[in-house]
Amino acid sequence: MTAVTVDVPVYLQVEPRKRRWDPETSRYDGAVTEATVVAMTKTRPGKPRGGTVVVKVTLRIPSAAFDPLRPEAVVVIPADLTDAHPVVVEASDPTDDQR
């Protein structure tokens, strides 16, 4: 039996954080060594942030992951263990205090 899965597409905007340093030229050579996700959307962004790369990622999640846990309990509270606590409210004009 094949497991049923749910595909969830997501678009990540990835921004470079560190570039490789070339000691011979004393410059960054452009190769990215670290990057971070700065934004995430459900659809392809119409206008990505400047300097980012948009990467489409599809998460494939087993449908069973969304099933709730099945523990069940019924708590019965006898009437003699409950007390009625009526709430008494007195309405007042809020502008009375401002005079």
Summary of the structure (lengths in Angstrom):
residues: 99
radius of gyration: 29.5
end to end distance: 76.8
largest distance: 85.3
contacts: 149
relative contact order: 0.26
helix: 10%
strand: 43%
